[in-house]
Amino acid sequence: MTAVAPATSAASSTASPERAQLHQAAQAFEAIFVREMLAAARQSSFGETPLGNDQGAQTFAAMRDEHFADLAAHSGALGLGQQVERALEARLPVTLAAGSKG
């Protein structure tokens, strides 16, 4: 996994450990989702890439897609992780969810 500086937010810096875990899980879900989208798009390729279609080029493309997915998830650019986090936040115990809204 690529080391990327996480996006800072007031909610994640003062949240309970459970809330922080939820935030990380939502970001991880978004990264996996973006990777899968990119993989599906790459399968529909029409011909050779500029670097060719050998094993090295395929490995490079997979690593590039993984890095892009991690960046997108950590930046919150797509907003999918934030939506997942909000939806699952309702499942946290009331005292934990109330503490993260302040």
MIVO-622882 format. One record per residue: residue in one letter; x, y, z of N, C-alpha, C, CB in turn. Coordinates in pm, whole numbers, padded with zeros to 5 digits, always signed. Atoms other than C-alpha are relative to their C-alpha. Glycine has a CB too. Layout:
<rs>
aXYZXYZXYZXYZ/...
</rs>
This chain:
<rs>
m+00084-00117+00000+00000+00000+00000+00089+00123+00000-00096+00000+00121/t-00077-00120+00015+00125+00347-00080-00022+00091+00120-00035+00071-00129/a+00013-00093-00112+00198+00592+00199-00042+00136-00052+00131+00010+00080/v+00052-00129+00041-00012+00902+00146-00044+00073+00126-00119-00015-00102/a+00042-00078-00117-00064+01180+00397-00152+00009+00002+00063+00142-00002/p+00146-00003-00006-00426+01152+00515-00051+00143+00001-00050-00075+00124/a+00065-00130-00002-00660+01441+00463-00036+00033+00144-00127+00003-00091/t+00032-00036-00137-00703+01632+00785-00139+00057+00007+00102+00100+00055/s+00133-00055-00025-01045+01706+00921-00020+00012+00149-00110-00089-00064/a+00024-00023-00142-01167+01837+01251-00067-00121+00063-00086+00123+00019/a+00073+00114-00055-01396+01538+01296+00094-00118+00027-00111-00043-00095/s-00087+00116-00018-01121+01277+01250+00109+00025+00102+00061-00038-00131/s-00108-00027-00094-00864+01456+01470-00047-00006+00145+00061+00135-00029/t+00050+00000-00138-01088+01475+01780-00096-00116+00025-00070+00131+00030/a+00099+00107-00010-01293+01160+01726+00050-00114+00087-00036-00052-00138/s-00030+00120-00077-01307+00843+01931+00075-00099-00090-00129-00064+00058/p-00068+00102+00082-01101+00542+01819-00094-00070-00097+00066-00103+00090/e+00096+00066+00089-01415+00381+01676-00033+00089-00120-00128-00035+00076/r+00031-00095+00108-01493+00693+01474+00117+00010-00097-00033+00141+00057/a-00119-00004+00085-01134+00706+01346+00010-00127-00085+00128+00016+00087/q+00000+00126+00075-01158+00339+01245-00104+00003-00112-00026-00118+00094/l+00104-00012+00101-01481+00411+01061+00048+00087-00115-00130+00058+00061/h-00053-00091+00102-01314+00699+00876+00102-00074-00088+00066+00124+00066/q-00100+00075+00075-01020+00476+00775-00064-00108-00087+00101-00062+00095/a+00068+00105+00076-01251+00195+00666-00074+00058-00120-00097-00076+00090/a+00071-00064+00110-01459+00433+00453+00097+00043-00110-00081+00121+00050/q-00102-00038+00098-01143+00566+00285+00052-00123-00073+00116+00075+00067/a-00049+00124+00061-01020+00212+00225-00103-00055-00099+00031-00105+00108/f+00105+00045+00091-01356+00120+00070+00002+00082-00128-00138+00010+00068/e-00004-00085+00118-01337+00419-00162+00120-00034-00088+00004+00148+00041/a-00119+00035+00077-00983+00325-00267-00021-00131-00076+00123-00010+00092/i+00027+00128+00065-01089-00033-00343-00098+00019-00115-00056-00103+00101/f+00101-00027+00104-01390+00092-00540+00064+00066-00121-00113+00088+00056/v-00066-00069+00111-01175+00327-00749+00093-00096-00075+00080+00122+00051/r-00087+00099+00065-00921+00048-00814-00080-00093-00091+00076-00082+00105/e+00083+00090+00080-01198-00180-00936-00055+00070-00125-00116-00054+00085/m+00047-00077+00117-01338+00093-01163+00111+00012-00104-00048+00140+00043/l-00112-00015+00093-00995+00152-01314+00035-00132-00066+00122+00056+00073/a-00029+00131+00056-00937-00220-01361-00102-00037-00107+00003-00107+00110/a+00105+00029+00099-01270-00257-01540+00018+00086-00124-00140+00023+00061/a-00023-00088+00115-01193+00042-01760+00120-00048-00080+00022+00146+00046/r-00121+00047+00069-00850-00100-01843-00029-00127-00080+00112-00027+00102/q+00034+00122+00073-01004-00433-01950-00068+00031-00133-00091-00088+00084/s+00068-00036+00125-01202-00249-02218+00093+00073-00096-00121+00086+00030/s-00099-00067+00085-00880-00121-02377-00008-00052-00143+00142-00022+00056/f+00006+00035+00142-00870-00118-02756+00140+00008-00060-00098+00092-00076/g-00133+00002+00058-00519-00215-02854+00108+00024+00103+00011+00103-00108/e-00115-00017-00086-00176-00145-02717+00002+00136+00067+00126-00019-00079/t-00025-00125-00069-00089+00118-02465+00131+00058-00053+00006-00020+00155/p-00126-00058+00047+00199+00359-02541+00123-00075+00051+00009+00144+00042/l-00112+00075-00055+00423+00144-02320-00001-00147-00041+00000+00010+00151/g+00011+00140+00040+00311-00184-02477-00092-00077+00093+00137-00065-00004/n+00088+00084-00082+00115-00473-02330+00076-00113+00068-00111-00059-00086/d-00076+00105-00066+00397-00675-02177-00025+00001+00151+00150+00015-00029/q+00024+00015-00144+00403-00786-01813+00046+00123+00077+00071-00124+00053/g-00051-00118-00069+00612-00485-01705-00096+00118-00012+00135+00039-00055/a+00095-00109+00020+00366-00237-01857-00128-00023+00078-00031+00017-00150/q+00121+00032-00076+00073-00416-01697+00023+00022+00150-00043-00145-00026/t-00032-00022-00141+00246-00410-01358+00006+00149+00031+00134-00067+00036/f-00008-00144-00019+00323-00040-01397-00140+00062+00003+00084+00065-00111/a+00136-00053+00006-00040+00033-01492-00076-00033+00128-00075-00055-00121/a+00068+00039-00124-00167-00160-01188+00050+00083+00117+00022-00150+00028/m-00057-00081-00108+00071+00027-00957-00047+00145-00011+00153-00006-00001/r+00047-00137+00022-00030+00361-01112-00146+00013+00043+00017+00041-00149/d+00141-00002-00038-00399+00279-01070-00017-00006+00151-00075-00116-00067/e+00009+00012-00145-00345+00176-00707+00037+00133+00066+00092-00113+00051/h-00041-00127-00057-00161+00500-00631-00108+00107-00022+00134+00046-00061/f+00106-00098+00028-00430+00710-00801-00121-00025+00090-00041-00008-00148/a+00116+00033-00084-00703+00526-00610+00024+00043+00145-00029-00151-00006/d-00033-00042-00136-00524+00588-00278-00006+00151+00013+00139-00052+00041/l+00004-00147-00003-00480+00958-00359-00143+00051-00003+00079+00058-00118/a+00139-00043+00011-00844+00994-00459-00076-00025+00129-00070-00072-00116/a+00070+00033-00125-00966+00821-00144+00045+00090+00115+00025-00147+00037/h-00050-00083-00110-00742+01019+00093-00037+00147-00017+00150-00013+00011/s+00036-00141+00021-00829+01351-00069-00150+00022+00015+00045+00046-00138/g+00145-00014-00007-01203+01280-00062-00058+00060-00126-00038+00084+00119/a+00042-00065+00124-01227+01404-00421-00131-00056-00055+00109-00015-00104/l+00122+00059+00055-01500+01161-00519-00117+00006+00098+00025-00145-00039/g+00105-00011-00101-01692+01182-00192-00066-00132+00038-00103+00093-00047/l+00061+00129-00030-01781+00813-00188+00030-00044+00143+00048-00107-00099/g-00037+00038-00136-01589+00745+00132-00077+00080+00104+00149+00019+00021/q+00075-00085-00094-01761+01039+00302-00145-00044+00009+00008+00146-00043/q+00138+00046-00002-02103+00909+00202-00012-00131+00076-00054-00017-00142/v+00000+00128-00072-02021+00560+00328+00017+00026+00149+00113-00094-00052/e-00024-00032-00141-01889+00709+00650-00125+00056+00067+00115+00100+00013/r+00124-00058-00057-02206+00913+00707-00108-00106+00017-00053+00113-00090/a+00101+00105-00008-02426+00613+00636+00029-00096+00115-00009-00078-00132/l-00035+00094-00105-02236+00389+00876+00011+00066+00137+00130-00068-00033/e-00009-00073-00126-02199+00658+01141-00127-00020+00084+00023+00149-00027/a+00126+00021-00071-02563+00601+01229+00000-00131+00078-00117+00001-00099/r-00007+00130-00068-02468+00249+01340+00092+00003+00122+00048-00106-00096/l-00084-00012-00118-02218+00375+01598-00089+00022+00122+00102+00116-00015/p+00077-00030-00120-02338+00388+01959-00025+00150+00011+00074-00052+00126/v+00043-00139-00007-02517+00714+02035+00107+00091+00059-00126+00011+00080/t-00100-00084-00064-02243+00847+02265+00118+00025-00093+00048-00062+00129/l-00110-00018+00093-01976+00794+01997-00041+00090-00116+00049-00134-00052/a+00045-00080+00114-02179+00941+01711-00023+00144+00042-00129-00060-00060/a+00027-00137-00046-02281+01244+01918+00130+00074+00024-00084-00001+00128/g-00127-00064-00026-01920+01315+02015+00072+00043-00125+00087-00091+00077/s-00070-00034+00124-01806+01330+01652-00068+00111-00077+00011-00121-00088/k+00072-00102+00075-02063+01585+01539+00039+00142+00042-00150-00019+00018/g-00030-00131-00055-01925+01873+01748+00102+00071-00072+00040-00011+00136/
</rs>
